[in-house]
Each structure stands twice: as structure tokens, then as C-alpha cells.
Amino acid sequence: MASDSSPVPVPATTGTVTTAVPARLDRLPWSRWHWMIVIGLGTVWILDGLEVTIVGNVAGRLAEEGSGLDITAAQVTGVAAALYVAGACSGALFFGWLTDRYGRKKLFMVTLVVYLGATAMTALSLESWWFFLFRFLTGFGIGGEYAAINSAIDELIPSLYRGRVDLIINGSYWLGAIGGALLSVVMLDTDIFPKNLGWRLSFALGVVLGLVVLLVRRHVPESPRWQFIHGRSEDAEELVSSVEHRIEEEKGERLPPPAGEITVHQRASIGFGLIARTVFGRYPRRAFLGLSLFIGQAFLYNAITFGFGTILTTFFDVPTGSTGYYFAVIAAGNFLGPLLLGTLFDTLGRRIMISSTYLLSGVLLFGTAWLFDRGSLTATTMTACWCVVLFFASAGASSAYLTVSEVFPMETRAMAIAFFYALGTAAGGISGPLIFADLTESGVVGDTALAFRIGAALMCAAGLVAAFLAVKAERRSLEDIAEPLSVAKEAQADSR
């Protein structure tokens, strides 16, 4: 598809600079400095997984008399889940714009503080409206995290490792899910904690862990790529030089020379109009790809995993306090997917791996729906089926974030992540939990099987889109995949 051939207007600039910073970052070997980035930024997904899983597993307990809240299980997995996702969509857009304007570091500190504050207030909920409000605000902080952190990770990690690192970091969400599932088993045990206390302590523990992450994150630097675009080239050069010196001392050898330089027009900010014209006018096929990937994975995960505990209790008579064991198993499958398949995204390539993980998970989910509809599954075999489905689906879902964070120009990166996350998640993540809560609450096997089939169909459709439109971004610099607007003289043809 040809792109608009008219020039892309460039806002007022603060000067022109020639720099080798991108090439210098991409040629760095893996080091302790990179581990610090991964730990400082990636660990928040563990908190997100912890929180969402706790909510899913405590839904039944919150609905019981004596929980301290007048709320139903369907409201927790439906209304509260939808509000959480709505907050995440809103936060992604709001903080995504601020991230591109004011920098990655400032915003990934602010968004974590918002998330922690809202989680703490959730633990103190005395009324259902209070619980709903702070579920929205917790999502608001998490949405901002997705935009700020994914953009920072891709700009700091060398191109040779970018795919696997991005997938594993996004997949670390499921480490938190395992913790949340097992934690809920303890916290929901009324022999240990009263009904109105255990679920509150679960959220409180998330706050404590988040404070530890906040301390680590203070040492993560600003993105040098953002710095040299926004008139802080001296800061970028100083930062990269210090990192190079540290790595040379660690490895005991000199680094090879960088591959090349880039000349950019520095700017203070970028407007929504230019972002929209760039994403949809200059890269329409990439925009369609990103939207397809996000809708597919968002419906699957937000519609189905939010209600997994309800499925177990409704159709298999699993006690509320035991659902955490089952969820821990499927969470492990989710984490192993990106962990074991991540390297292939950098070696076999993006197109074959994105399309195959989406298609495989969709086909396997169709099979699971068929077996469930026939009454052939038990709680154990249902969990086993889900574990296999989500092994592939998790790698695919993580690649959606990787895709939109690397295929658009640097100046639009955080906002592009925010936009596709918000739009795709709103389509699948808000409607999904609401529809699915009604289907599972009916207690009719056919209704739940229908929800499975819808999720499977959307995953397969996204996989077919990726087979034709996925960008061959493996081992390529971000500037090669999508030339920065600051050096673009005119709109280029939309390349794959």
C-alpha cells in the first residue's frame, strides 16, 4: 500500500545534531548494566500480574457475606475488570503523550507512584463504588507504565537482543500471576485470615513489592535516544560514554567502532496531528497490523483469564480457596512461552513467529472449546488445555507490544504504544470481560464455549494479518526500521 507522498511537516526545532548514539547502543554486548535496566523496568509487570490475578481469584470471596464489600462475583470479574482496563486505556494515552514530551524516566517514575497509591486505596475499600474507583485508577497507572516502559526498553536494549528481552519482560507479568494465584490460596484461607482481611492484605503486599521496585528504578537512566532528539545531546553523549566505559571494564576489552551516525533536527515536542499523520498516513499497514494484534490478544486475555476462577467454581465445583492452584499452572505456561520462544523472534524472525504463535493458540483454543462443549474436560484437563493454549498465546501477546514499539518513528514511540494498547484493549478488553461475565454467570456450557470460540477466531484473524504484514525487524536498529521524523525530508513508502 503506497503511503502519502506529501512532505511531513517538521515542528520548530532547537538545532541540528549529528550523533552515533543509536549505533553505539546497538553494538553493546550484554552486560550488568542491561540487567539493571531489565530489573528496574521489567519487574512492574510482575506487580501487574500479581494484582490482576488476585482480583480474579478473590472474586468469589468478595461476593461472600462478611467480606466487607457489598458486591457480586460478576461485578468483580465484569464491571471492576472493565473499569481496570478502561483506566489502563486512559492512562496509556495520557501518560504516553507525556512520555514522548517529557521523557521516559520522569514518566516511568510517576506512573509507578500512581499505581502504588491506587492499589493501596483498593485495599482500604469499604464500599463497592470505592473498589470500582480505585480499580480504574490502578489501571490508569498501569496503562502509563506500558507506554513509558516499553518505549524505554526498546531504546536502551541492543538490537541483537531486543526481541527476546521485550517478550520476556512483558511475559514476566505471569510470574506475578503465579505469585498472586498462590498468595490468594493463603490469603483466602479463613483459618489464617478473616474473610474481610485476607483479600486486603493481598493488595497491601503488592504495594510493598512496588516500593522495592521504585527504589531500583531510580537508577535506570533516561533514554539517550530521547535525549538527543529533544536538545540534550550532551547528556546523551555523556551517558553513553559512561556506559561504554563501564562495559569495557566489565568485559576487559575495547568495544568495536559504531556502525554509523545519524543527523537529526532537535525538537521540544510533537503534536497529536503529526503523530496521527505519521502512524496512519505514512505507515497504514503497520497501523492495521498493530490494531489486529492488540484486539486479538486483548479479547483472549481480558475476556477469559479474568474469569478463569469463575469458570472453575461454576462448571467444575472447585472451591473458591483452591482456584489459585489451577491458575498458577496456566500462569507458568504463560511465562514459559516468551521465555522459551523469545530467542526465535530474533533468529527465525518476527513474521514467522508472530503469525505462528497467534494461529497456533487460536486453533488450540478452538479445540479446547469443542472439548469443553462436549463435557469431556475436568478441572485438571481444562487447566492443561489452557496451559498449552497460553504457552503460544503469551508469546504472541507479548510480541504485540514489541511490534508497535519498534515499527514507528522514535518521536511517536510512546504515543504509538499507548494508542494501539488503548484502542485494541478497549475493543477486546472492555467489551470482553463484560460479555464474558454474563456468559459464565449463566451457567450454560454452550455460552462459555462461545466466548472461547470468539477469542480463538480473533487470534487466528490476527495471525493471518501478521503472516502478510509483520515487519522484518529482527536484529535491525530502530532507526533503520522506521526513520525518525527529525531526519525525514519527505514521507517514504510504507515498507514492510
One Martini backbone bead per residue (centre of mass of N, CA, C, O) as a GRO file, in nm:
protein
  496
    1MET     BB    1   0.093   0.038   0.026
    2ALA     BB    2   0.074   0.349  -0.033
    3SER     BB    3   0.189   0.651   0.059
    4ASP     BB    4   0.208   0.957   0.140
    5SER     BB    5   0.393   1.204  -0.059
    6SER     BB    6   0.380   1.416   0.135
    7PRO     BB    7   0.510   1.617   0.343
    8VAL     BB    8   0.641   1.619   0.669
    9PRO     BB    9   0.602   1.822   0.911
   10VAL     BB   10   0.828   2.029   1.101
   11PRO     BB   11   0.884   2.147   1.381
   12ALA     BB   12   1.025   2.338   1.577
   13THR     BB   13   1.364   2.374   1.640
   14THR     BB   14   1.692   2.343   1.839
   15GLY     BB   15   1.855   2.195   1.614
   16THR     BB   16   2.155   2.029   1.493
   17VAL     BB   17   2.255   1.673   1.503
   18THR     BB   18   2.536   1.452   1.517
   19THR     BB   19   2.506   1.093   1.582
   20ALA     BB   20   2.607   0.756   1.741
   21VAL     BB   21   2.419   0.646   1.963
   22PRO     BB   22   2.255   0.411   1.838
   23ALA     BB   23   2.505   0.242   1.746
   24ARG     BB   24   2.635   0.223   2.030
   25LEU     BB   25   2.400   0.069   2.165
   26ASP     BB   26   2.377  -0.178   1.957
   27ARG     BB   27   2.698  -0.280   2.007
   28LEU     BB   28   2.642  -0.384   2.278
   29PRO     BB   29   2.700  -0.596   2.513
   30TRP     BB   30   2.603  -0.790   2.744
   31SER     BB   31   2.520  -0.664   3.081
   32ARG     BB   32   2.474  -0.536   3.389
   33TRP     BB   33   2.326  -0.287   3.285
   34HIS     BB   34   2.096  -0.445   3.144
   35TRP     BB   35   1.991  -0.582   3.399
   36MET     BB   36   1.904  -0.320   3.537
   37ILE     BB   37   1.687  -0.251   3.332
   38VAL     BB   38   1.514  -0.506   3.358
   39ILE     BB   39   1.459  -0.483   3.665
   40GLY     BB   40   1.354  -0.184   3.680
   41LEU     BB   41   1.120  -0.228   3.448
   42GLY     BB   42   1.004  -0.533   3.442
   43THR     BB   43   0.880  -0.581   3.740
   44VAL     BB   44   0.595  -0.450   3.705
   45TRP     BB   45   0.453  -0.694   3.572
   46ILE     BB   46   0.443  -0.858   3.826
   47LEU     BB   47   0.243  -0.669   3.968
   48ASP     BB   48   0.017  -0.688   3.764
   49GLY     BB   49  -0.023  -0.994   3.786
   50LEU     BB   50  -0.084  -0.999   4.086
   51GLU     BB   51  -0.336  -0.819   4.082
   52VAL     BB   52  -0.522  -0.953   3.869
   53THR     BB   53  -0.523  -1.236   4.003
   54ILE     BB   54  -0.641  -1.163   4.271
   55VAL     BB   55  -0.911  -1.062   4.165
   56GLY     BB   56  -0.999  -1.328   4.028
   57ASN     BB   57  -0.971  -1.508   4.303
   58VAL     BB   58  -1.156  -1.305   4.499
   59ALA     BB   59  -1.442  -1.287   4.386
   60GLY     BB   60  -1.590  -1.495   4.561
   61ARG     BB   61  -1.520  -1.368   4.838
   62LEU     BB   62  -1.643  -1.081   4.796
   63ALA     BB   63  -1.943  -1.211   4.764
   64GLU     BB   64  -1.934  -1.276   5.049
   65GLU     BB   65  -2.035  -1.281   5.353
   66GLY     BB   66  -1.798  -1.070   5.531
   67SER     BB   67  -1.593  -0.907   5.331
   68GLY     BB   68  -1.687  -0.576   5.329
   69LEU     BB   69  -1.859  -0.613   5.056
   70ASP     BB   70  -2.116  -0.509   4.822
   71ILE     BB   71  -2.065  -0.778   4.603
   72THR     BB   72  -2.021  -0.944   4.303
   73ALA     BB   73  -1.856  -1.157   4.102
   74ALA     BB   74  -1.945  -1.022   3.833
   75GLN     BB   75  -1.845  -0.736   3.915
   76VAL     BB   76  -1.548  -0.809   3.936
   77THR     BB   77  -1.514  -0.957   3.642
   78GLY     BB   78  -1.661  -0.714   3.498
   79VAL     BB   79  -1.669  -0.416   3.599
   80ALA     BB   80  -1.385  -0.397   3.733
   81ALA     BB   81  -1.229  -0.498   3.485
   82ALA     BB   82  -1.326  -0.278   3.288
   83LEU     BB   83  -1.219  -0.037   3.457
   84TYR     BB   84  -0.926  -0.116   3.453
   85VAL     BB   85  -0.899  -0.102   3.142
   86ALA     BB   86  -1.000   0.188   3.107
   87GLY     BB   87  -0.770   0.308   3.273
   88ALA     BB   88  -0.539   0.200   3.097
   89CYS     BB   89  -0.618   0.350   2.841
   90SER     BB   90  -0.609   0.636   2.957
   91GLY     BB   91  -0.317   0.625   3.071
   92ALA     BB   92  -0.171   0.568   2.808
   93LEU     BB   93  -0.246   0.833   2.664
   94PHE     BB   94  -0.156   1.039   2.874
   95PHE     BB   95   0.140   0.926   2.934
   96GLY     BB   96   0.237   0.895   2.644
   97TRP     BB   97   0.251   1.195   2.577
   98LEU     BB   98   0.443   1.269   2.814
   99THR     BB   99   0.678   1.082   2.734
  100ASP     BB  100   0.747   1.223   2.460
  101ARG     BB  101   0.783   1.511   2.600
  102TYR     BB  102   0.947   1.440   2.905
  103GLY     BB  103   1.016   1.142   2.919
  104ARG     BB  104   1.076   0.830   3.050
  105LYS     BB  105   1.167   0.859   3.350
  106LYS     BB  106   0.953   1.043   3.472
  107LEU     BB  107   0.709   0.850   3.397
  108PHE     BB  108   0.804   0.575   3.530
  109MET     BB  109   0.769   0.707   3.813
  110VAL     BB  110   0.481   0.822   3.820
  111THR     BB  111   0.316   0.564   3.744
  112LEU     BB  112   0.400   0.397   3.992
  113VAL     BB  113   0.277   0.583   4.206
  114VAL     BB  114  -0.013   0.562   4.110
  115TYR     BB  115  -0.039   0.257   4.138
  116LEU     BB  116   0.026   0.237   4.444
  117GLY     BB  117  -0.194   0.423   4.554
  118ALA     BB  118  -0.442   0.267   4.435
  119THR     BB  119  -0.384  -0.006   4.568
  120ALA     BB  120  -0.402   0.088   4.860
  121MET     BB  121  -0.701   0.188   4.835
  122THR     BB  122  -0.824  -0.084   4.766
  123ALA     BB  123  -0.762  -0.218   5.047
  124LEU     BB  124  -0.971   0.016   5.183
  125SER     BB  125  -1.236  -0.085   5.097
  126LEU     BB  126  -1.600  -0.030   5.191
  127GLU     BB  127  -1.707   0.014   4.898
  128SER     BB  128  -1.786  -0.050   4.578
  129TRP     BB  129  -1.716   0.230   4.454
  130TRP     BB  130  -1.428   0.234   4.564
  131PHE     BB  131  -1.327  -0.014   4.419
  132PHE     BB  132  -1.386   0.086   4.131
  133LEU     BB  133  -1.219   0.348   4.132
  134PHE     BB  134  -0.933   0.206   4.206
  135ARG     BB  135  -0.927   0.027   3.961
  136PHE     BB  136  -0.907   0.252   3.757
  137LEU     BB  137  -0.646   0.391   3.877
  138THR     BB  138  -0.465   0.149   3.851
  139GLY     BB  139  -0.490   0.130   3.543
  140PHE     BB  140  -0.381   0.413   3.484
  141GLY     BB  141  -0.091   0.346   3.574
  142ILE     BB  142  -0.039   0.093   3.395
  143GLY     BB  143  -0.076   0.227   3.119
  144GLY     BB  144   0.169   0.415   3.152
  145GLU     BB  145   0.379   0.192   3.177
  146TYR     BB  146   0.364   0.073   2.895
  147ALA     BB  147   0.464   0.326   2.745
  148ALA     BB  148   0.728   0.402   2.903
  149ILE     BB  149   0.874   0.119   2.911
  150ASN     BB  150   0.876   0.011   2.619
  151SER     BB  151   1.031   0.250   2.505
  152ALA     BB  152   1.284   0.226   2.686
  153ILE     BB  153   1.372  -0.060   2.623
  154ASP     BB  154   1.411  -0.035   2.311
  155GLU     BB  155   1.629   0.212   2.348
  156LEU     BB  156   1.844   0.029   2.541
  157ILE     BB  157   1.840  -0.224   2.372
  158PRO     BB  158   1.992  -0.420   2.174
  159SER     BB  159   1.905  -0.547   1.866
  160LEU     BB  160   1.993  -0.849   1.921
  161TYR     BB  161   1.783  -0.854   2.200
  162ARG     BB  162   1.504  -0.713   2.185
  163GLY     BB  163   1.290  -0.933   2.145
  164ARG     BB  164   1.340  -1.122   2.394
  165VAL     BB  165   1.330  -0.905   2.613
  166ASP     BB  166   1.047  -0.797   2.562
  167LEU     BB  167   0.898  -1.066   2.599
  168ILE     BB  168   0.996  -1.139   2.886
  169ILE     BB  169   0.898  -0.887   3.027
  170ASN     BB  170   0.599  -0.917   2.951
  171GLY     BB  171   0.590  -1.219   3.064
  172SER     BB  172   0.639  -1.150   3.376
  173TYR     BB  173   0.349  -1.122   3.459
  174TRP     BB  174   0.328  -1.442   3.529
  175LEU     BB  175   0.484  -1.437   3.788
  176GLY     BB  176   0.271  -1.272   3.936
  177ALA     BB  177   0.041  -1.474   3.889
  178ILE     BB  178   0.159  -1.698   4.055
  179GLY     BB  179   0.177  -1.539   4.318
  180GLY     BB  180  -0.126  -1.461   4.330
  181ALA     BB  181  -0.241  -1.746   4.335
  182LEU     BB  182  -0.090  -1.848   4.592
  183LEU     BB  183  -0.167  -1.614   4.778
  184SER     BB  184  -0.478  -1.662   4.771
  185VAL     BB  185  -0.477  -1.928   4.923
  186VAL     BB  186  -0.387  -1.799   5.191
  187MET     BB  187  -0.578  -1.541   5.211
  188LEU     BB  188  -0.851  -1.740   5.186
  189ASP     BB  189  -0.785  -1.861   5.460
  190THR     BB  190  -0.989  -1.864   5.741
  191ASP     BB  191  -0.770  -1.990   5.942
  192ILE     BB  192  -0.590  -1.719   5.909
  193PHE     BB  193  -0.808  -1.520   5.772
  194PRO     BB  194  -1.041  -1.315   5.749
  195LYS     BB  195  -1.263  -1.226   5.507
  196ASN     BB  196  -1.196  -0.895   5.552
  197LEU     BB  197  -0.855  -0.930   5.516
  198GLY     BB  198  -0.700  -1.106   5.305
  199TRP     BB  199  -0.751  -0.932   5.044
  200ARG     BB  200  -0.612  -0.677   5.155
  201LEU     BB  201  -0.324  -0.798   5.195
  202SER     BB  202  -0.271  -0.857   4.901
  203PHE     BB  203  -0.253  -0.560   4.810
  204ALA     BB  204  -0.040  -0.467   5.016
  205LEU     BB  205   0.192  -0.640   4.906
  206GLY     BB  206   0.209  -0.496   4.634
  207VAL     BB  207   0.309  -0.230   4.754
  208VAL     BB  208   0.573  -0.328   4.875
  209LEU     BB  209   0.699  -0.429   4.611
  210GLY     BB  210   0.678  -0.154   4.462
  211LEU     BB  211   0.880   0.000   4.642
  212VAL     BB  212   1.122  -0.164   4.554
  213VAL     BB  213   1.108  -0.090   4.254
  214LEU     BB  214   1.139   0.214   4.295
  215LEU     BB  215   1.432   0.200   4.400
  216VAL     BB  216   1.555   0.070   4.145
  217ARG     BB  217   1.451   0.277   3.923
  218ARG     BB  218   1.628   0.526   3.996
  219HIS     BB  219   1.885   0.397   3.815
  220VAL     BB  220   1.741   0.450   3.561
  221PRO     BB  221   1.781   0.593   3.269
  222GLU     BB  222   1.761   0.784   3.024
  223SER     BB  223   1.702   0.810   2.696
  224PRO     BB  224   1.931   0.892   2.456
  225ARG     BB  225   1.735   0.918   2.219
  226TRP     BB  226   1.558   1.134   2.350
  227GLN     BB  227   1.777   1.344   2.413
  228PHE     BB  228   1.887   1.415   2.117
  229ILE     BB  229   1.606   1.510   2.013
  230HIS     BB  230   1.561   1.717   2.288
  231GLY     BB  231   1.841   1.892   2.326
  232ARG     BB  232   2.041   1.649   2.489
  233SER     BB  233   2.324   1.551   2.365
  234GLU     BB  234   2.528   1.571   2.599
  235ASP     BB  235   2.385   1.370   2.785
  236ALA     BB  236   2.394   1.131   2.591
  237GLU     BB  237   2.702   1.113   2.557
  238GLU     BB  238   2.770   1.078   2.858
  239LEU     BB  239   2.607   0.822   2.911
  240VAL     BB  240   2.730   0.634   2.694
  241SER     BB  241   3.024   0.661   2.784
  242SER     BB  242   2.981   0.538   3.068
  243VAL     BB  243   2.879   0.265   2.969
  244GLU     BB  244   3.122   0.185   2.797
  245HIS     BB  245   3.329   0.192   3.024
  246ARG     BB  246   3.192  -0.021   3.204
  247ILE     BB  247   3.196  -0.255   2.992
  248GLU     BB  248   3.500  -0.264   2.936
  249GLU     BB  249   3.572  -0.342   3.227
  250GLU     BB  250   3.399  -0.600   3.242
  251LYS     BB  251   3.527  -0.741   2.966
  252GLY     BB  252   3.833  -0.650   2.893
  253GLU     BB  253   3.749  -0.471   2.629
  254ARG     BB  254   3.710  -0.327   2.338
  255LEU     BB  255   3.502  -0.164   2.147
  256PRO     BB  256   3.355  -0.139   1.868
  257PRO     BB  257   3.276   0.043   1.623
  258PRO     BB  258   3.041   0.217   1.500
  259ALA     BB  259   2.830   0.205   1.212
  260GLY     BB  260   2.707   0.509   1.260
  261GLU     BB  261   2.520   0.801   1.173
  262ILE     BB  262   2.297   1.076   1.280
  263THR     BB  263   2.079   1.337   1.158
  264VAL     BB  264   1.910   1.588   1.353
  265HIS     BB  265   1.618   1.760   1.445
  266GLN     BB  266   1.556   1.927   1.706
  267ARG     BB  267   1.299   1.896   1.970
  268ALA     BB  268   1.044   1.951   2.211
  269SER     BB  269   0.787   1.848   2.037
  270ILE     BB  270   0.474   1.665   1.959
  271GLY     BB  271   0.189   1.630   1.786
  272PHE     BB  272  -0.101   1.464   1.719
  273GLY     BB  273  -0.115   1.516   1.415
  274LEU     BB  274   0.162   1.394   1.338
  275ILE     BB  275   0.115   1.119   1.454
  276ALA     BB  276  -0.132   1.041   1.282
  277ARG     BB  277   0.003   1.083   1.002
  278THR     BB  278   0.223   0.876   1.047
  279VAL     BB  279   0.068   0.614   1.126
  280PHE     BB  280  -0.172   0.635   0.891
  281GLY     BB  281  -0.019   0.764   0.635
  282ARG     BB  282   0.275   0.621   0.637
  283TYR     BB  283   0.169   0.340   0.822
  284PRO     BB  284  -0.098   0.158   0.758
  285ARG     BB  285  -0.011  -0.144   0.786
  286ARG     BB  286   0.106  -0.121   1.072
  287ALA     BB  287  -0.155  -0.026   1.202
  288PHE     BB  288  -0.325  -0.277   1.136
  289LEU     BB  289  -0.146  -0.477   1.278
  290GLY     BB  290  -0.155  -0.362   1.567
  291LEU     BB  291  -0.461  -0.378   1.601
  292SER     BB  292  -0.495  -0.683   1.558
  293LEU     BB  293  -0.310  -0.786   1.786
  294PHE     BB  294  -0.456  -0.642   2.025
  295ILE     BB  295  -0.741  -0.752   1.995
  296GLY     BB  296  -0.684  -1.050   2.016
  297GLN     BB  297  -0.533  -1.055   2.298
  298ALA     BB  298  -0.735  -0.890   2.468
  299PHE     BB  299  -0.975  -1.078   2.455
  300LEU     BB  300  -0.852  -1.332   2.558
  301TYR     BB  301  -0.745  -1.222   2.836
  302ASN     BB  302  -0.979  -1.034   2.945
  303ALA     BB  303  -1.215  -1.244   2.903
  304ILE     BB  304  -1.081  -1.516   3.041
  305THR     BB  305  -0.876  -1.477   3.283
  306PHE     BB  306  -1.066  -1.313   3.465
  307GLY     BB  307  -1.275  -1.592   3.464
  308PHE     BB  308  -1.138  -1.861   3.558
  309GLY     BB  309  -1.241  -1.898   3.849
  310THR     BB  310  -1.544  -1.908   3.769
  311ILE     BB  311  -1.530  -2.160   3.595
  312LEU     BB  312  -1.441  -2.356   3.816
  313THR     BB  313  -1.684  -2.306   4.014
  314THR     BB  314  -1.926  -2.348   3.809
  315PHE     BB  315  -1.831  -2.630   3.638
  316PHE     BB  316  -1.625  -2.785   3.881
  317ASP     BB  317  -1.648  -2.724   4.193
  318VAL     BB  318  -1.433  -2.529   4.287
  319PRO     BB  319  -1.301  -2.395   4.539
  320THR     BB  320  -1.216  -2.080   4.602
  321GLY     BB  321  -0.938  -2.151   4.762
  322SER     BB  322  -0.825  -2.337   4.490
  323THR     BB  323  -0.784  -2.169   4.221
  324GLY     BB  324  -0.481  -2.087   4.245
  325TYR     BB  325  -0.351  -2.353   4.153
  326TYR     BB  326  -0.454  -2.346   3.859
  327PHE     BB  327  -0.345  -2.065   3.782
  328ALA     BB  328  -0.044  -2.126   3.822
  329VAL     BB  329  -0.022  -2.316   3.580
  330ILE     BB  330  -0.104  -2.116   3.347
  331ALA     BB  331   0.110  -1.905   3.422
  332ALA     BB  332   0.354  -2.080   3.358
  333GLY     BB  333   0.288  -2.113   3.057
  334ASN     BB  334   0.302  -1.809   2.993
  335PHE     BB  335   0.606  -1.769   3.069
  336LEU     BB  336   0.740  -1.996   2.892
  337GLY     BB  337   0.686  -1.886   2.616
  338PRO     BB  338   0.878  -1.632   2.603
  339LEU     BB  339   1.129  -1.775   2.720
  340LEU     BB  340   1.153  -2.008   2.485
  341LEU     BB  341   1.067  -1.822   2.216
  342GLY     BB  342   1.216  -1.543   2.205
  343THR     BB  343   1.474  -1.603   2.031
  344LEU     BB  344   1.314  -1.662   1.759
  345PHE     BB  345   1.248  -1.357   1.702
  346ASP     BB  346   1.569  -1.308   1.633
  347THR     BB  347   1.608  -1.551   1.419
  348LEU     BB  348   1.355  -1.633   1.248
  349GLY     BB  349   1.147  -1.404   1.319
  350ARG     BB  350   0.867  -1.215   1.329
  351ARG     BB  351   0.662  -1.325   1.123
  352ILE     BB  352   0.663  -1.633   1.191
  353MET     BB  353   0.614  -1.601   1.504
  354ILE     BB  354   0.361  -1.432   1.522
  355SER     BB  355   0.173  -1.600   1.341
  356SER     BB  356   0.211  -1.881   1.482
  357THR     BB  357   0.119  -1.808   1.773
  358TYR     BB  358  -0.164  -1.714   1.701
  359LEU     BB  359  -0.265  -1.965   1.542
  360LEU     BB  360  -0.213  -2.186   1.750
  361SER     BB  361  -0.385  -2.070   1.981
  362GLY     BB  362  -0.652  -2.064   1.823
  363VAL     BB  363  -0.676  -2.365   1.748
  364LEU     BB  364  -0.653  -2.474   2.042
  365LEU     BB  365  -0.906  -2.322   2.143
  366PHE     BB  366  -1.109  -2.463   1.968
  367GLY     BB  367  -1.055  -2.741   2.092
  368THR     BB  368  -1.134  -2.665   2.382
  369ALA     BB  369  -1.427  -2.583   2.322
  370TRP     BB  370  -1.516  -2.861   2.219
  371LEU     BB  371  -1.455  -3.024   2.477
  372PHE     BB  372  -1.627  -2.853   2.671
  373ASP     BB  373  -1.902  -2.886   2.521
  374ARG     BB  374  -1.890  -3.214   2.560
  375GLY     BB  375  -1.775  -3.281   2.859
  376SER     BB  376  -1.446  -3.378   2.856
  377LEU     BB  377  -1.376  -3.199   3.106
  378THR     BB  378  -1.178  -3.106   3.367
  379ALA     BB  379  -1.011  -2.911   3.571
  380THR     BB  380  -0.737  -3.033   3.486
  381THR     BB  381  -0.770  -3.049   3.169
  382MET     BB  382  -0.844  -2.757   3.131
  383THR     BB  383  -0.576  -2.645   3.236
  384ALA     BB  384  -0.396  -2.789   3.031
  385CYS     BB  385  -0.511  -2.656   2.779
  386TRP     BB  386  -0.451  -2.365   2.866
  387CYS     BB  387  -0.147  -2.396   2.891
  388VAL     BB  388  -0.096  -2.444   2.588
  389VAL     BB  389  -0.234  -2.201   2.465
  390LEU     BB  390  -0.066  -1.981   2.643
  391PHE     BB  391   0.217  -2.040   2.548
  392PHE     BB  392   0.158  -1.900   2.267
  393ALA     BB  393  -0.012  -1.646   2.338
  394SER     BB  394   0.202  -1.495   2.509
  395ALA     BB  395   0.409  -1.449   2.287
  396GLY     BB  396   0.214  -1.297   2.103
  397ALA     BB  397   0.127  -1.069   2.296
  398SER     BB  398   0.414  -0.956   2.342
  399SER     BB  399   0.460  -0.890   2.031
  400ALA     BB  400   0.268  -0.651   2.018
  401TYR     BB  401   0.445  -0.456   2.182
  402LEU     BB  402   0.696  -0.481   2.011
  403THR     BB  403   0.583  -0.383   1.743
  404VAL     BB  404   0.476  -0.087   1.825
  405SER     BB  405   0.775  -0.006   1.946
  406GLU     BB  406   0.948  -0.051   1.645
  407VAL     BB  407   0.765   0.063   1.370
  408PHE     BB  408   0.801   0.357   1.475
  409PRO     BB  409   0.893   0.650   1.528
  410MET     BB  410   1.048   0.779   1.801
  411GLU     BB  411   0.860   1.034   1.851
  412THR     BB  412   0.595   0.810   1.864
  413ARG     BB  413   0.625   0.562   2.048
  414ALA     BB  414   0.457   0.598   2.311
  415MET     BB  415   0.194   0.679   2.159
  416ALA     BB  416   0.164   0.423   1.994
  417ILE     BB  417   0.140   0.229   2.224
  418ALA     BB  418  -0.102   0.366   2.355
  419PHE     BB  419  -0.302   0.353   2.122
  420PHE     BB  420  -0.306   0.042   2.069
  421TYR     BB  421  -0.368  -0.040   2.351
  422ALA     BB  422  -0.632   0.120   2.385
  423LEU     BB  423  -0.793   0.026   2.135
  424GLY     BB  424  -0.758  -0.282   2.162
  425THR     BB  425  -0.849  -0.303   2.464
  426ALA     BB  426  -1.126  -0.174   2.432
  427ALA     BB  427  -1.239  -0.386   2.237
  428GLY     BB  428  -1.146  -0.650   2.421
  429GLY     BB  429  -1.126  -0.549   2.739
  430ILE     BB  430  -1.418  -0.436   2.790
  431SER     BB  431  -1.616  -0.624   2.640
  432GLY     BB  432  -1.514  -0.897   2.733
  433PRO     BB  433  -1.581  -0.907   3.042
  434LEU     BB  434  -1.881  -0.838   3.010
  435ILE     BB  435  -1.959  -1.078   2.832
  436PHE     BB  436  -1.828  -1.310   2.996
  437ALA     BB  437  -1.977  -1.276   3.263
  438ASP     BB  438  -2.256  -1.349   3.146
  439LEU     BB  439  -2.185  -1.630   3.031
  440THR     BB  440  -2.084  -1.762   3.303
  441GLU     BB  441  -2.333  -1.689   3.485
  442SER     BB  442  -2.542  -1.880   3.339
  443GLY     BB  443  -2.421  -2.192   3.337
  444VAL     BB  444  -2.369  -2.235   3.029
  445VAL     BB  445  -2.165  -2.405   2.831
  446GLY     BB  446  -2.218  -2.274   2.548
  447ASP     BB  447  -2.149  -1.983   2.627
  448THR     BB  448  -1.849  -2.028   2.699
  449ALA     BB  449  -1.766  -2.156   2.430
  450LEU     BB  450  -1.824  -1.902   2.265
  451ALA     BB  451  -1.605  -1.725   2.390
  452PHE     BB  452  -1.372  -1.899   2.298
  453ARG     BB  453  -1.428  -1.872   1.988
  454ILE     BB  454  -1.390  -1.571   1.967
  455GLY     BB  455  -1.098  -1.561   2.062
  456ALA     BB  456  -0.989  -1.757   1.844
  457ALA     BB  457  -1.070  -1.595   1.591
  458LEU     BB  458  -0.901  -1.338   1.657
  459MET     BB  459  -0.626  -1.477   1.662
  460CYS     BB  460  -0.630  -1.589   1.373
  461ALA     BB  461  -0.667  -1.321   1.227
  462ALA     BB  462  -0.403  -1.193   1.333
  463GLY     BB  463  -0.213  -1.410   1.214
  464LEU     BB  464  -0.279  -1.347   0.915
  465VAL     BB  465  -0.186  -1.057   0.917
  466ALA     BB  466   0.110  -1.118   1.001
  467ALA     BB  467   0.187  -1.296   0.752
  468PHE     BB  468   0.174  -1.021   0.564
  469LEU     BB  469   0.266  -0.751   0.771
  470ALA     BB  470   0.505  -0.816   0.913
  471VAL     BB  471   0.801  -0.692   1.040
  472LYS     BB  472   1.148  -0.709   0.964
  473ALA     BB  473   1.312  -0.639   1.279
  474GLU     BB  474   1.539  -0.821   1.314
  475ARG     BB  475   1.845  -0.687   1.402
  476ARG     BB  476   1.742  -0.391   1.390
  477SER     BB  477   1.737  -0.078   1.396
  478LEU     BB  478   1.512   0.160   1.472
  479GLU     BB  479   1.606   0.361   1.240
  480ASP     BB  480   1.568   0.144   1.011
  481ILE     BB  481   1.268   0.070   1.047
  482ALA     BB  482   1.218   0.389   1.148
  483GLU     BB  483   1.253   0.689   1.052
  484PRO     BB  484   1.301   0.969   1.182
  485LEU     BB  485   1.139   1.268   1.154
  486SER     BB  486   1.399   1.454   1.190
  487VAL     BB  487   1.522   1.319   0.897
  488ALA     BB  488   1.275   1.357   0.732
  489LYS     BB  489   1.188   1.503   0.414
  490GLU     BB  490   0.986   1.271   0.339
  491ALA     BB  491   0.760   1.055   0.266
  492GLN     BB  492   0.773   0.723   0.277
  493ALA     BB  493   0.741   0.421   0.195
  494ASP     BB  494   0.564   0.153   0.302
  495SER     BB  495   0.739  -0.073   0.475
  496ARG     BB  496   0.799  -0.412   0.593
   0.00000   0.00000   0.00000
